[in-house]
Amino acid sequence: MMAGIFLSFLISMILIFYKKYRPSFFFIFLSLVLIVVMFKIHVTDKLNLNF
Amino acid sequence: MNRLEKDLNSVFILMLCGMIIGAFIFQIVYKEAPCPLCLLQRLAMIGIMCGGLLNLRFGIHIRHYVISLFSAFIGACVSVRQILLHIAPGQTPFGTPILGLSLYTWALISFLVAILAIFIILFVDDIRDPTLPKYSMDYNMDAFSYFTFFIAVCVVTANFVYTLNHCGLGVCEG
């Protein structure tokens, strides 16, 4: 999941480089939403995560 | 976008890259595997970088700053969460401190500085001009901007490979 967010940011950077404006925004927003979801999972400890 | 604005954006991105590279070196030298919250803070820093990269490629626009601002806000929330976890009496700080402060405390400081900087930029600059285009495909990058893109992509790729190796495809359990 974490690796997937890194991959999503990587894809968005490559899309920015090749001047794909809207697709890059899609991947950036996808990454930000996933970060918030992961943070929410950590806060609620539903998966019993340890830091 | 003039040369100074381009260079300042590049320097801002490279500073964030430097922080992530520093944390990366720390985890290799001191063999400290990053925790899930540490990874989320790095991801938030990369989100801030994305706003700068959009500025470099498409010109300065308020929505690019909004991405950086939102990422910095998420990162600050994550840092505060980690500080609160370790601030209780009897708890030891996580990781090796630098200049007396833990990495997550430095991360919080950097996120707050980023938020403050973006506030100042939005307040001082005239990017709210409605005549400005939403984005432009006409911007040509110079060598420094290409170098910035290269470093940013390398940093994210290195983190992706390490996280994939360390955590796999599932949720990272630290």
Backbone of each chain as ProteinMPNN parsed JSONL, in Angstrom:
{"seq_chain_A": "MMAGIFLSFLISMILIFYKKYRPSFFFIFLSLVLIVVMFKIHVTDKLNLNF", "coords_chain_A": {"N_chain_A": [[0.838, -1.217, 0.0], [1.844, 1.286, 0.949], [4.039, 1.348, -0.767], [2.644, 1.486, -3.114], [1.604, 4.062, -3.008], [3.937, 5.56, -3.218], [4.6, 4.752, -5.805], [2.457, 5.828, -7.205], [2.925, 8.582, -6.886], [5.333, 8.666, -8.269], [4.524, 8.037, -10.876], [2.899, 10.261, -11.331], [4.84, 12.29, -11.335], [6.321, 11.615, -13.598], [4.338, 11.969, -15.512], [3.926, 14.716, -15.225], [6.378, 15.601, -16.177], [6.19, 14.88, -18.855], [4.279, 16.625, -19.647], [1.528, 16.087, -19.193], [-1.175, 17.269, -18.043], [-3.805, 17.025, -16.694], [-4.009, 14.137, -16.21], [-1.786, 13.873, -14.492], [-2.627, 15.302, -12.281], [-4.692, 13.653, -11.446], [-3.31, 11.387, -10.45], [-1.84, 12.589, -8.419], [-3.863, 13.477, -6.671], [-4.989, 11.009, -6.098], [-2.868, 9.841, -4.689], [-2.738, 11.581, -2.466], [-5.225, 11.147, -1.285], [-4.948, 8.459, -0.601], [-2.886, 8.669, 1.27], [-4.208, 10.008, 3.322], [-6.102, 8.055, 3.932], [-4.455, 5.971, 4.837], [-3.362, 7.198, 7.069], [-5.633, 7.527, 8.582], [-6.262, 4.861, 9.056], [-4.077, 4.188, 10.615], [-4.456, 5.837, 12.837], [-6.879, 4.939, 13.896], [-6.167, 2.405, 14.425], [-7.108, 0.041, 13.309], [-5.898, -1.971, 11.994], [-4.093, -2.786, 13.78], [-1.569, -1.538, 13.803], [1.895, -1.034, 14.387], [4.246, 1.465, 15.377]], "CA_chain_A": [[0.0, 0.0, 0.0], [2.767, 2.435, 0.997], [4.8, 1.33, -2.02], [1.714, 1.92, -4.15], [1.503, 5.535, -2.973], [5.182, 6.048, -3.829], [4.49, 4.512, -7.246], [1.499, 6.796, -7.742], [3.646, 9.861, -6.987], [6.331, 8.528, -9.34], [3.79, 8.146, -12.14], [2.472, 11.658, -11.508], [6.018, 13.086, -11.705], [6.638, 11.317, -15.005], [3.302, 12.625, -16.318], [4.226, 16.159, -15.207], [7.533, 15.82, -17.059], [5.735, 14.777, -20.245], [3.252, 17.658, -19.843], [0.153, 15.568, -19.122], [-1.608, 18.049, -16.884], [-4.922, 16.432, -15.942], [-3.661, 12.821, -15.644], [-0.871, 14.003, -13.351], [-3.445, 15.72, -11.133], [-5.427, 12.472, -10.973], [-2.435, 10.546, -9.633], [-1.48, 13.324, -7.201], [-5.01, 13.418, -5.753], [-5.088, 9.616, -5.648], [-1.843, 9.657, -3.651], [-3.1, 12.326, -1.248], [-6.353, 10.445, -0.647], [-4.419, 7.233, 0.004], [-2.145, 9.062, 2.484], [-5.208, 10.286, 4.363], [-6.686, 6.765, 4.326], [-3.454, 5.256, 5.646], [-3.26, 7.895, 8.358], [-6.855, 7.21, 9.323], [-6.114, 3.479, 9.51], [-3.115, 4.175, 11.713], [-5.031, 6.485, 14.019], [-7.928, 4.098, 14.486], [-5.536, 1.128, 14.793], [-7.937, -1.09, 12.916], [-5.036, -3.064, 11.567], [-3.158, -3.005, 14.872], [-0.242, -1.165, 13.322], [2.863, -0.52, 15.359], [5.133, 2.423, 14.751]], "C_chain_A": [[0.866, 1.257, 0.0], [3.564, 2.523, -0.305], [3.923, 1.817, -3.178], [1.568, 3.438, -4.184], [2.77, 6.154, -3.563], [5.117, 5.897, -5.35], [3.549, 5.522, -7.895], [2.146, 8.183, -7.886], [4.667, 9.822, -8.124], [5.671, 8.683, -10.71], [3.378, 9.598, -12.391], [3.643, 12.546, -11.907], [6.388, 12.861, -13.166], [5.613, 11.994, -15.924], [3.503, 14.141, -16.356], [5.348, 16.455, -16.194], [7.107, 15.794, -18.528], [4.516, 15.655, -20.52], [1.832, 17.095, -19.962], [-0.484, 16.156, -17.87], [-2.678, 17.336, -16.068], [-4.611, 15.028, -15.409], [-2.722, 12.916, -14.439], [-1.632, 14.431, -12.099], [-4.212, 14.536, -10.554], [-4.557, 11.64, -10.047], [-2.011, 11.264, -8.347], [-2.629, 13.241, -6.194], [-5.215, 12.003, -5.22], [-4.09, 9.36, -4.519], [-2.248, 10.34, -2.356], [-4.259, 11.648, -0.519], [-5.86, 9.184, 0.058], [-3.611, 7.541, 1.271], [-3.121, 9.294, 3.625], [-5.83, 8.98, 4.866], [-5.724, 5.99, 5.218], [-3.316, 5.877, 7.029], [-4.468, 7.564, 9.224], [-6.784, 5.778, 9.873], [-5.17, 3.417, 10.702], [-3.71, 4.756, 12.984], [-6.056, 5.577, 14.693], [-7.408, 2.713, 14.866], [-6.375, -0.074, 14.401], [-7.087, -2.284, 12.496], [-3.963, -3.365, 12.609], [-1.729, -2.699, 14.437], [0.624, -0.711, 14.481], [3.762, 0.46, 14.647], [6.57, 2.124, 15.138]], "O_chain_A": [[0.674, 2.166, -0.808], [3.745, 3.6, -0.871], [4.404, 2.475, -4.101], [1.426, 4.03, -5.254], [2.707, 7.135, -4.305], [5.525, 6.792, -6.091], [3.81, 6.011, -8.995], [1.937, 8.87, -8.886], [4.848, 10.802, -8.848], [6.192, 9.37, -11.589], [3.489, 10.103, -13.508], [3.479, 13.456, -12.72], [6.725, 13.804, -13.882], [5.967, 12.525, -16.977], [3.279, 14.776, -17.386], [5.287, 17.426, -16.948], [7.595, 16.579, -19.34], [3.807, 15.454, -21.506], [1.032, 17.59, -20.756], [-0.349, 15.61, -16.775], [-2.482, 17.07, -14.883], [-4.922, 14.746, -14.252], [-2.841, 12.145, -13.486], [-1.326, 13.984, -10.994], [-4.369, 14.418, -9.339], [-5.005, 11.228, -8.978], [-1.841, 10.627, -7.308], [-2.408, 12.97, -5.014], [-5.565, 11.809, -4.056], [-4.429, 8.736, -3.513], [-2.122, 9.763, -1.276], [-4.274, 11.582, 0.71], [-6.293, 8.874, 1.168], [-3.644, 6.772, 2.232], [-2.901, 8.843, 4.749], [-6.059, 8.813, 6.064], [-6.128, 5.421, 6.232], [-3.172, 5.174, 8.029], [-4.35, 7.35, 10.431], [-7.192, 5.517, 11.004], [-5.416, 2.699, 11.67], [-3.495, 4.231, 14.077], [-6.087, 5.466, 15.918], [-8.096, 1.942, 15.534], [-6.355, -1.097, 15.086], [-7.494, -3.439, 12.621], [-3.028, -4.12, 12.339], [-0.808, -3.483, 14.667], [0.148, -0.087, 15.429], [4.021, 0.317, 13.452], [7.484, 2.828, 14.708]]}, "seq_chain_B": "MNRLEKDLNSVFILMLCGMIIGAFIFQIVYKEAPCPLCLLQRLAMIGIMCGGLLNLRFGIHIRHYVISLFSAFIGACVSVRQILLHIAPGQTPFGTPILGLSLYTWALISFLVAILAIFIILFVDDIRDPTLPKYSMDYNMDAFSYFTFFIAVCVVTANFVYTLNHCGLGVCEG", "coords_chain_B": {"N_chain_B": [[6.796, 33.016, -16.077], [9.636, 34.006, -14.422], [13.271, 33.77, -14.424], [14.278, 33.785, -11.79], [12.087, 32.938, -10.247], [11.773, 30.345, -11.233], [14.212, 29.228, -10.43], [14.016, 29.464, -7.654], [11.858, 27.782, -7.12], [13.041, 25.379, -7.912], [15.129, 25.203, -6.051], [13.651, 24.981, -3.697], [12.402, 22.49, -4.099], [14.681, 20.878, -4.232], [15.662, 21.174, -1.653], [13.714, 19.815, -0.164], [14.11, 17.29, -1.28], [16.663, 16.852, -0.314], [16.162, 16.582, 2.428], [14.694, 14.189, 2.463], [16.576, 12.469, 1.36], [18.5, 12.637, 3.365], [17.134, 11.408, 5.502], [16.944, 8.926, 4.385], [19.635, 8.16, 4.212], [20.151, 8.041, 6.921], [18.599, 5.845, 7.698], [19.947, 3.848, 6.442], [22.61, 4.018, 7.394], [22.34, 3.941, 10.235], [20.765, 1.783, 10.373], [17.98, 1.907, 10.823], [14.846, 1.003, 10.429], [12.222, 2.569, 8.648], [9.226, 3.781, 10.193], [5.617, 3.334, 9.763], [4.393, 5.889, 10.07], [6.581, 7.547, 9.609], [7.056, 7.011, 6.93], [4.7, 8.034, 5.868], [5.105, 10.724, 6.389], [7.269, 11.236, 4.699], [5.981, 10.791, 2.273], [4.17, 12.912, 2.312], [5.978, 15.01, 2.077], [6.876, 14.53, -0.503], [4.513, 15.07, -1.811], [4.393, 17.852, -1.422], [6.572, 18.524, -2.978], [5.562, 17.889, -5.495], [3.805, 19.978, -6.097], [5.654, 22.05, -6.529], [7.018, 20.983, -8.732], [4.984, 20.991, -10.633], [4.716, 23.752, -10.902], [7.186, 24.289, -12.065], [6.929, 23.048, -14.547], [4.518, 23.837, -15.742], [4.142, 26.47, -15.192], [3.496, 29.098, -12.741], [0.746, 28.64, -10.646], [-2.22, 29.036, -8.691], [-3.481, 26.674, -7.921], [-1.483, 24.8, -7.893], [-0.032, 25.531, -5.687], [-1.952, 24.977, -3.803], [-1.994, 22.198, -3.739], [0.551, 21.704, -2.636], [0.175, 22.971, -0.182], [-1.914, 21.499, 0.98], [-0.68, 18.983, 1.168], [1.386, 19.605, 2.948], [-0.123, 20.196, 5.182], [-1.302, 17.687, 5.756], [1.048, 16.265, 6.285], [1.966, 17.654, 8.547], [-0.051, 16.991, 10.371], [0.403, 14.224, 10.614], [2.99, 14.239, 11.707], [2.523, 15.545, 14.152], [0.875, 13.682, 15.352], [2.737, 11.581, 15.694], [4.576, 12.787, 17.405], [2.964, 13.186, 19.651], [2.529, 10.557, 20.355], [4.94, 9.843, 21.462], [5.417, 11.57, 23.489], [4.533, 11.139, 25.986], [5.134, 10.534, 29.507], [7.826, 8.367, 30.367], [8.004, 7.254, 27.902], [10.234, 6.551, 25.258], [12.05, 8.492, 22.852], [11.615, 7.962, 19.302], [14.012, 6.601, 17.203], [17.239, 8.0, 16.182], [18.235, 11.053, 17.608], [18.668, 14.325, 16.083], [20.601, 17.077, 16.611], [19.39, 17.26, 19.068], [16.713, 16.949, 18.581], [14.11, 14.783, 17.451], [13.651, 13.011, 14.321], [11.002, 13.185, 13.445], [10.136, 15.457, 14.727], [11.694, 17.412, 13.509], [10.603, 17.074, 11.014], [8.002, 18.042, 11.445], [8.613, 20.737, 11.946], [9.625, 21.448, 9.43], [7.334, 21.094, 7.84], [5.651, 23.05, 8.917], [7.119, 25.331, 8.322], [7.0, 25.187, 5.541], [4.233, 25.55, 5.161], [3.959, 28.159, 6.158], [5.633, 29.522, 4.357], [4.246, 29.145, 1.95], [1.872, 30.474, 2.52], [2.891, 33.102, 2.696], [3.827, 33.452, 0.078], [1.405, 33.245, -1.359], [0.137, 35.444, -0.338], [1.745, 37.636, -0.952], [2.427, 37.448, -3.667], [1.135, 37.978, -7.044], [-0.476, 35.996, -8.082], [-3.123, 35.55, -8.099], [-4.276, 36.798, -10.144], [-6.895, 36.998, -12.39], [-6.597, 36.926, -15.12], [-4.58, 35.263, -15.743], [-3.612, 32.235, -17.37], [-5.023, 28.914, -16.872], [-3.192, 26.847, -17.024], [-0.068, 26.424, -18.693], [1.392, 25.197, -21.651], [3.64, 26.114, -22.69], [5.961, 26.55, -21.329], [9.417, 26.29, -21.151], [11.901, 24.237, -19.876], [14.941, 24.84, -18.077], [18.406, 23.784, -17.688], [18.85, 23.466, -14.954], [16.285, 23.005, -13.985], [15.717, 20.573, -15.241], [17.603, 19.024, -13.94], [16.598, 19.16, -11.343], [14.152, 17.791, -11.666], [15.209, 15.281, -12.282], [16.577, 14.555, -9.904], [14.409, 14.521, -8.107], [12.787, 12.473, -9.164], [14.559, 10.33, -8.89], [14.79, 10.193, -6.084], [12.162, 9.512, -5.316], [11.892, 7.089, -6.665], [13.875, 5.528, -5.405], [12.844, 5.421, -2.809], [10.458, 4.114, -3.348], [11.367, 1.579, -4.246], [12.731, 0.701, -1.96], [10.645, 0.659, -0.051], [8.913, -1.156, -1.211], [10.472, -3.416, -1.053], [10.796, -3.615, 1.691], [8.249, -3.549, 2.897], [6.569, -4.846, 1.16], [3.634, -5.521, -0.813], [1.522, -5.102, 0.82], [0.034, -3.524, 3.761], [2.276, -1.476, 5.478], [3.889, -2.584, 8.3], [5.881, -1.723, 9.915]], "CA_chain_B": [[7.626, 32.753, -14.901], [10.998, 34.425, -14.725], [14.369, 32.863, -14.041], [14.388, 33.722, -10.327], [10.997, 32.096, -9.739], [12.108, 28.962, -11.587], [15.322, 28.757, -9.589], [13.533, 29.33, -6.278], [11.079, 26.54, -7.096], [13.987, 24.261, -7.965], [15.833, 25.127, -4.759], [12.655, 24.485, -2.73], [12.257, 21.045, -4.336], [15.935, 20.202, -3.879], [15.747, 21.146, -0.187], [12.876, 18.703, 0.287], [14.815, 16.072, -1.675], [17.78, 16.699, 0.624], [15.644, 16.053, 3.693], [14.337, 12.774, 2.277], [17.842, 11.735, 1.187], [19.093, 12.566, 4.705], [16.436, 10.354, 6.255], [17.304, 7.668, 3.718], [20.998, 7.843, 4.662], [20.009, 7.681, 8.338], [18.058, 4.489, 7.852], [20.961, 2.9, 5.963], [23.787, 4.059, 8.275], [21.97, 3.501, 11.581], [19.921, 0.59, 10.216], [16.687, 2.154, 11.447], [13.772, 0.853, 9.445], [11.222, 3.625, 8.857], [7.91, 3.383, 10.676], [4.567, 3.788, 8.827], [4.185, 7.34, 10.151], [7.729, 8.186, 8.949], [6.829, 6.895, 5.484], [3.631, 8.978, 5.508], [5.707, 12.069, 6.37], [8.029, 11.345, 3.437], [5.014, 10.925, 1.176], [3.654, 14.285, 2.345], [7.033, 15.871, 1.513], [6.843, 14.343, -1.963], [3.341, 15.826, -2.268], [4.79, 19.268, -1.504], [7.453, 18.617, -4.144], [4.763, 17.822, -6.726], [3.341, 21.342, -6.384], [6.789, 22.775, -7.119], [7.298, 20.44, -10.074], [3.933, 21.527, -11.518], [5.101, 25.136, -11.179], [8.326, 24.289, -12.995], [6.577, 22.534, -15.871], [3.346, 24.494, -16.339], [4.027, 27.854, -14.747], [2.947, 29.263, -11.4], [-0.702, 28.764, -10.529], [-2.641, 28.888, -7.291], [-3.868, 25.284, -7.61], [-0.249, 24.061, -7.595], [0.274, 25.828, -4.286], [-2.959, 24.302, -2.968], [-1.514, 20.819, -3.561], [1.649, 21.751, -1.658], [-0.376, 23.357, 1.123], [-2.67, 20.359, 1.514], [0.3, 17.957, 1.54], [2.075, 20.062, 4.162], [-1.077, 20.064, 6.284], [-1.367, 16.253, 6.1], [2.327, 15.909, 6.907], [2.0, 18.22, 9.901], [-0.947, 16.155, 11.2], [1.083, 12.948, 10.885], [4.102, 14.524, 12.621], [1.968, 15.831, 15.481], [0.429, 12.376, 15.866], [3.893, 10.81, 16.157], [5.131, 13.47, 18.583], [2.074, 12.922, 20.789], [2.7, 9.161, 20.766], [6.201, 9.678, 22.193], [5.622, 12.665, 24.439], [4.073, 10.707, 27.305], [6.228, 10.168, 30.415], [8.221, 6.971, 30.301], [8.196, 6.859, 26.509], [11.501, 6.99, 24.686], [11.896, 8.984, 21.474], [11.86, 6.976, 18.244], [15.108, 6.931, 16.302], [18.373, 8.781, 16.665], [17.955, 12.493, 17.471], [19.618, 15.216, 15.417], [20.633, 18.367, 17.326], [18.478, 17.178, 20.209], [15.317, 16.743, 18.169], [13.896, 13.589, 16.631], [13.388, 13.301, 12.9], [9.61, 13.594, 13.221], [10.012, 16.851, 15.171], [12.228, 18.214, 12.392], [9.62, 17.015, 9.922], [6.924, 18.988, 11.77], [9.134, 22.095, 11.722], [9.706, 21.695, 7.976], [5.974, 21.256, 7.303], [5.139, 24.356, 9.339], [7.841, 26.342, 7.523], [6.432, 25.135, 4.189], [2.905, 26.19, 5.204], [4.184, 29.603, 6.319], [6.19, 30.044, 3.105], [3.186, 29.179, 0.928], [0.997, 31.584, 2.898], [3.546, 34.36, 2.325], [3.831, 33.526, -1.399], [0.044, 33.535, -1.823], [-0.248, 36.78, 0.114], [2.562, 38.678, -1.58], [2.477, 37.341, -5.123], [-0.084, 38.376, -7.734], [-0.923, 34.852, -8.878], [-4.582, 35.499, -8.127], [-4.72, 37.531, -11.315], [-7.795, 36.123, -13.151], [-6.243, 36.858, -16.534], [-3.573, 34.229, -15.954], [-4.192, 30.975, -17.839], [-5.037, 27.842, -15.877], [-1.85, 26.285, -17.128], [0.509, 26.703, -20.002], [2.29, 24.164, -22.174], [4.71, 26.806, -23.411], [7.153, 26.749, -20.531], [10.567, 25.442, -21.44], [12.723, 24.092, -18.682], [16.381, 24.965, -18.272], [19.174, 22.622, -17.213], [18.645, 23.33, -13.504], [14.967, 22.392, -13.797], [15.858, 19.153, -15.599], [18.353, 18.394, -12.839], [15.658, 19.042, -10.229], [13.249, 16.682, -11.994], [15.973, 14.028, -12.207], [16.809, 14.231, -8.489], [13.118, 14.198, -7.487], [12.367, 11.142, -9.627], [15.47, 9.354, -8.279], [14.435, 10.064, -4.665], [10.898, 8.775, -5.199], [12.145, 5.711, -7.107], [14.62, 4.843, -4.345], [11.905, 5.154, -1.712], [9.51, 3.096, -3.823], [12.037, 0.268, -4.25], [12.999, 0.298, -0.576], [9.378, 0.352, 0.63], [8.404, -2.405, -1.788], [11.303, -4.488, -0.51], [10.641, -3.697, 3.154], [6.852, -3.738, 3.326], [5.795, -5.629, 0.199], [2.471, -4.835, -1.393], [0.509, -4.893, 1.849], [0.192, -2.377, 4.652], [3.575, -1.546, 6.158], [3.658, -2.719, 9.733], [7.013, -1.168, 10.635]], "C_chain_B": [[9.066, 33.125, -15.222], [12.019, 33.453, -14.138], [14.448, 32.692, -12.53], [13.315, 32.813, -9.739], [11.267, 30.624, -10.031], [13.172, 28.414, -10.642], [14.872, 28.571, -8.149], [12.68, 28.072, -6.122], [11.999, 25.329, -7.081], [14.702, 24.083, -6.634], [14.918, 24.558, -3.686], [12.495, 22.965, -2.865], [13.517, 20.303, -3.9], [16.135, 20.146, -2.364], [14.919, 19.99, 0.374], [13.523, 17.361, -0.075], [15.963, 15.793, -0.704], [17.326, 16.118, 1.95], [15.312, 14.577, 3.569], [15.594, 11.927, 2.1], [18.54, 11.583, 2.543], [18.457, 11.469, 5.542], [16.781, 8.98, 5.698], [18.696, 7.207, 4.16], [20.969, 7.379, 6.12], [19.574, 6.231, 8.485], [19.049, 3.44, 7.362], [22.135, 2.834, 6.944], [23.451, 3.476, 9.642], [21.061, 2.269, 11.566], [18.59, 0.725, 10.968], [15.608, 2.064, 10.369], [12.699, 1.911, 9.7], [9.874, 3.062, 9.304], [6.848, 3.846, 9.659], [4.348, 5.296, 8.869], [5.341, 8.085, 9.487], [7.548, 8.153, 7.433], [5.74, 7.871, 5.035], [4.17, 10.408, 5.473], [6.529, 12.267, 5.101], [7.086, 11.531, 2.259], [4.436, 12.334, 1.133], [4.686, 15.259, 1.776], [7.068, 15.753, -0.012], [5.631, 15.067, -2.555], [3.638, 17.313, -2.383], [5.663, 19.479, -2.741], [6.66, 18.656, -5.445], [4.214, 19.198, -7.107], [4.424, 22.168, -7.042], [7.108, 22.296, -8.525], [6.25, 20.913, -11.085], [4.237, 22.982, -11.88], [6.209, 25.201, -12.215], [7.884, 23.962, -14.418], [5.483, 23.349, -16.553], [3.209, 25.966, -15.958], [3.326, 27.952, -13.404], [1.43, 29.425, -11.456], [-1.113, 28.444, -9.102], [-2.972, 27.433, -6.957], [-2.636, 24.419, -7.333], [0.154, 24.293, -6.139], [-0.718, 25.136, -3.347], [-2.547, 22.85, -2.714], [-0.402, 20.777, -2.516], [1.123, 22.043, -0.261], [-1.116, 22.195, 1.769], [-1.722, 19.246, 1.962], [1.013, 18.335, 2.836], [1.159, 19.925, 5.377], [-1.196, 18.601, 6.733], [-0.087, 15.841, 6.827], [2.436, 16.429, 8.332], [1.113, 17.405, 10.85], [-0.259, 14.851, 11.592], [2.221, 13.163, 11.893], [3.598, 14.771, 14.035], [1.5, 14.541, 16.141], [1.622, 11.593, 16.434], [4.543, 11.461, 17.38], [4.284, 13.147, 19.807], [2.21, 11.479, 21.282], [3.916, 8.989, 21.674], [6.399, 10.71, 23.292], [5.225, 12.258, 25.863], [5.258, 10.324, 28.193], [6.53, 8.675, 30.356], [8.451, 6.471, 28.902], [9.544, 7.368, 26.019], [11.263, 7.498, 23.263], [12.247, 7.893, 20.472], [13.011, 7.461, 17.379], [16.19, 7.772, 16.955], [18.08, 10.272, 16.502], [19.054, 13.242, 16.733], [19.497, 16.582, 16.076], [19.573, 18.4, 18.444], [17.026, 16.936, 19.851], [15.217, 15.491, 17.295], [13.538, 13.991, 15.205], [11.954, 13.777, 12.671], [9.347, 15.01, 13.725], [10.556, 17.799, 14.105], [11.248, 18.227, 11.223], [8.479, 17.996, 10.185], [7.376, 20.429, 11.526], [9.164, 22.408, 10.224], [8.317, 21.873, 7.363], [5.407, 22.628, 7.674], [5.81, 25.486, 8.561], [7.28, 26.375, 6.099], [5.069, 25.819, 4.144], [3.057, 27.704, 5.287], [4.691, 30.221, 5.013], [5.111, 30.162, 2.031], [2.185, 30.29, 1.237], [1.589, 32.923, 2.452], [3.523, 34.539, 0.804], [2.444, 33.909, -1.909], [-0.379, 34.957, -1.458], [0.467, 37.857, -0.689], [2.427, 38.667, -3.094], [1.125, 37.717, -5.747], [-0.636, 37.232, -8.579], [-2.43, 34.71, -8.873], [-5.145, 36.255, -9.328], [-5.613, 36.644, -12.197], [-7.448, 36.029, -14.627], [-5.198, 35.779, -16.818], [-4.251, 32.952, -16.457], [-4.134, 29.92, -16.747], [-3.705, 27.106, -15.863], [-1.35, 26.55, -18.533], [1.449, 25.573, -20.395], [3.539, 24.788, -22.791], [6.004, 26.934, -22.617], [8.238, 25.756, -20.92], [11.458, 25.404, -20.207], [14.191, 24.276, -19.033], [17.078, 23.751, -17.645], [18.958, 22.384, -15.718], [17.3, 22.661, -13.215], [14.998, 20.911, -14.155], [16.572, 18.387, -14.484], [17.433, 18.169, -11.645], [14.692, 17.884, -10.445], [13.963, 15.349, -11.806], [16.171, 13.605, -10.75], [15.498, 13.797, -7.829], [12.661, 12.791, -7.873], [13.256, 10.058, -9.008], [15.096, 9.105, -6.815], [13.17, 9.217, -4.508], [11.1, 7.319, -5.61], [12.868, 4.915, -6.022], [13.703, 4.489, -3.184], [10.896, 4.077, -2.095], [10.133, 1.707, -3.745], [12.272, -0.216, -2.819], [11.702, -0.121, 0.126], [8.779, -0.94, 0.1], [9.168, -3.598, -1.224], [11.026, -4.714, 0.978], [9.23, -4.095, 3.567], [6.053, -4.632, 2.38], [4.618, -4.827, -0.331], [1.408, -4.527, -0.355], [0.742, -3.627, 2.651], [1.482, -2.545, 5.434], [3.335, -1.58, 7.664], [4.869, -2.295, 10.557], [7.981, -2.219, 11.165]], "O_chain_B": [[9.646, 32.618, -16.182], [11.684, 32.476, -13.467], [14.66, 31.583, -12.04], [13.592, 32.014, -8.844], [11.023, 29.76, -9.188], [13.06, 27.302, -10.126], [15.297, 27.625, -7.486], [12.77, 27.379, -5.108], [11.775, 24.374, -6.337], [14.864, 22.964, -6.147], [15.346, 23.75, -2.862], [12.459, 22.247, -1.867], [13.442, 19.241, -3.282], [16.709, 19.187, -1.847], [15.364, 19.276, 1.273], [13.492, 16.416, 0.713], [16.204, 14.648, -0.322], [18.004, 15.272, 2.532], [15.615, 13.795, 4.47], [15.679, 10.813, 2.617], [19.104, 10.53, 2.839], [19.148, 10.698, 6.207], [16.895, 8.002, 6.437], [18.912, 6.029, 4.444], [21.675, 6.445, 6.501], [20.121, 5.486, 9.298], [19.011, 2.289, 7.797], [22.604, 1.749, 7.29], [24.177, 2.625, 10.156], [20.645, 1.779, 12.616], [18.138, -0.198, 11.646], [15.485, 2.942, 9.515], [12.307, 2.127, 10.847], [9.445, 2.002, 8.848], [7.149, 4.662, 8.788], [4.141, 5.92, 7.829], [5.13, 9.13, 8.872], [7.842, 9.126, 6.738], [5.835, 8.465, 3.961], [3.754, 11.211, 4.638], [6.493, 13.338, 4.495], [7.352, 12.326, 1.357], [4.233, 12.892, 0.055], [4.333, 16.212, 1.082], [7.263, 16.741, -0.719], [5.703, 15.611, -3.657], [3.192, 17.967, -3.326], [5.521, 20.47, -3.458], [7.029, 19.361, -6.384], [4.161, 19.547, -8.286], [4.162, 22.901, -7.996], [7.43, 23.095, -9.405], [6.571, 21.199, -12.238], [4.04, 23.396, -13.022], [6.191, 26.038, -13.118], [8.4, 24.53, -15.38], [5.501, 23.537, -17.77], [2.254, 26.628, -16.366], [2.648, 27.018, -12.974], [0.905, 30.241, -12.213], [-0.446, 27.684, -8.4], [-2.763, 27.003, -5.823], [-2.728, 23.418, -6.622], [0.617, 23.381, -5.453], [-0.363, 24.758, -2.23], [-2.726, 22.332, -1.611], [-0.406, 19.927, -1.625], [1.564, 21.443, 0.719], [-0.964, 21.939, 2.963], [-1.931, 18.636, 3.01], [1.218, 17.494, 3.711], [1.612, 19.58, 6.468], [-1.191, 18.307, 7.929], [-0.133, 15.158, 7.85], [2.936, 15.736, 9.219], [1.487, 17.162, 11.997], [-0.323, 14.424, 12.744], [2.395, 12.369, 12.818], [4.172, 14.27, 15.002], [1.703, 14.333, 17.338], [1.533, 11.015, 17.517], [5.006, 10.766, 18.285], [4.82, 12.867, 20.879], [2.032, 11.202, 22.468], [3.938, 8.115, 22.54], [7.436, 10.721, 23.955], [5.546, 12.954, 26.826], [6.275, 9.842, 27.693], [5.629, 7.839, 30.302], [9.02, 5.397, 28.707], [9.944, 8.488, 26.334], [10.387, 6.999, 22.556], [13.065, 7.016, 20.749], [12.995, 8.587, 16.881], [16.079, 8.194, 18.106], [17.722, 10.721, 15.413], [20.218, 12.845, 16.754], [18.418, 17.174, 16.098], [18.957, 19.431, 18.713], [16.195, 16.737, 20.736], [16.115, 15.186, 16.511], [13.179, 15.134, 14.924], [11.7, 14.643, 11.833], [8.453, 15.692, 13.226], [9.969, 18.846, 13.827], [11.081, 19.236, 10.539], [8.035, 18.698, 9.276], [6.63, 21.239, 10.976], [8.776, 23.498, 9.803], [8.133, 22.702, 6.472], [4.767, 23.287, 6.854], [5.167, 26.468, 8.188], [7.105, 27.446, 5.518], [4.776, 26.573, 3.216], [2.374, 28.445, 4.58], [4.247, 31.297, 4.61], [5.06, 31.147, 1.294], [1.705, 30.968, 0.328], [0.886, 33.77, 1.901], [3.24, 35.626, 0.302], [2.308, 34.776, -2.772], [-1.151, 35.591, -2.176], [-0.13, 38.867, -1.061], [2.327, 39.715, -3.732], [0.105, 37.765, -5.06], [-1.194, 37.456, -9.654], [-2.971, 33.848, -9.564], [-6.362, 36.338, -9.499], [-5.138, 35.63, -12.706], [-7.951, 35.146, -15.322], [-4.956, 35.422, -17.971], [-5.351, 32.625, -16.014], [-3.323, 30.0, -15.824], [-3.169, 26.787, -14.802], [-2.123, 26.862, -19.439], [2.205, 25.061, -19.569], [4.387, 24.089, -23.345], [7.024, 27.371, -23.151], [8.005, 24.551, -21.004], [11.724, 26.432, -19.584], [14.635, 23.923, -20.126], [16.433, 22.828, -17.147], [18.892, 21.239, -15.269], [17.196, 21.843, -12.302], [14.391, 20.087, -13.471], [16.2, 17.267, -14.135], [17.479, 17.116, -11.009], [14.44, 17.094, -9.535], [13.403, 14.407, -11.247], [15.959, 12.443, -10.401], [15.473, 12.821, -7.079], [12.209, 12.018, -7.028], [12.766, 8.989, -8.644], [15.083, 7.963, -6.355], [13.116, 8.316, -3.671], [10.548, 6.415, -4.983], [12.518, 3.766, -5.75], [13.776, 3.388, -2.64], [10.527, 3.237, -1.275], [9.513, 0.768, -3.244], [12.045, -1.383, -2.501], [11.67, -1.139, 0.817], [8.209, -1.727, 0.856], [8.59, -4.651, -0.952], [11.022, -5.847, 1.459], [9.049, -4.892, 4.488], [4.984, -5.122, 2.744], [4.621, -3.597, -0.294], [0.483, -3.763, -0.629], [1.541, -2.77, 2.273], [1.755, -3.612, 5.984], [2.664, -0.711, 8.221], [4.884, -2.488, 11.773], [8.983, -1.876, 11.793]]}, "name": "protein", "num_of_chains": 2, "seq": "MMAGIFLSFLISMILIFYKKYRPSFFFIFLSLVLIVVMFKIHVTDKLNLNFMNRLEKDLNSVFILMLCGMIIGAFIFQIVYKEAPCPLCLLQRLAMIGIMCGGLLNLRFGIHIRHYVISLFSAFIGACVSVRQILLHIAPGQTPFGTPILGLSLYTWALISFLVAILAIFIILFVDDIRDPTLPKYSMDYNMDAFSYFTFFIAVCVVTANFVYTLNHCGLGVCEG"}
